[in-house]
Amino acid sequence: MILPVREALEVLNGKWKIPIIMSLSFGNKRFKQIAEEIPGITDKMLSKELKDLESLQLLVRRVIDSSPPGVEYSITSHGRSLEKVIFELKEWGIAHYKKTHPNIICESH
């Protein structure tokens, strides 16, 4: 039981993977669109995380034949399978915050 949980946590480790997955769950996006949706992420870090997520088969990178050429990212069905997990983490986080901060109103964004 511990190894599968550790594997899942290893895949989602870090500050940026879940926000990137969430961004792409609303549709295909170009690099700058993703960067604009995730405050605080640098271009270097976004590039690294996108490569990691692609190697984990959670997203795909597609070169767009346009002028100028562009790159578009989209979530895979394997990546989409994380949406339920992310939703449950969000719900747990809200409940945990309310329990540990009973006098503060928690907005569930």
Residue pairs with C-beta under 8 A, 6 or more apart in sequence:
8 85
11 17
11 56
11 58
12 18
12 82
14 49
16 38
16 41
16 45
16 46
16 49
17 49
17 52
17 53
18 86
18 89
19 37
19 38
19 41
20 34
20 38
20 46
20 49
20 50
20 53
20 59
21 53
21 58
21 59
21 75
21 79
21 82
21 86
22 86
23 29
23 33
23 34
23 37
23 38
24 34
24 59
24 73
24 74
24 75
24 79
25 75
25 79
25 80
25 83
27 74
28 72
28 73
28 74
29 37
29 72
29 73
29 74
30 70
30 71
30 72
30 73
31 43
31 46
31 47
31 50
31 71
31 73
34 46
34 50
34 73
35 41
35 43
35 46
38 46
41 49
50 59
50 61
50 73
53 59
53 79
54 60
54 61
57 76
57 78
57 79
58 75
58 76
58 78
58 79
58 82
59 73
59 74
59 75
59 76
59 79
60 73
60 74
60 76
61 71
61 72
61 73
62 71
62 72
62 73
62 74
63 69
63 70
63 71
64 70
64 71
64 72
90 108
94 106
94 108
97 104
97 106
98 106
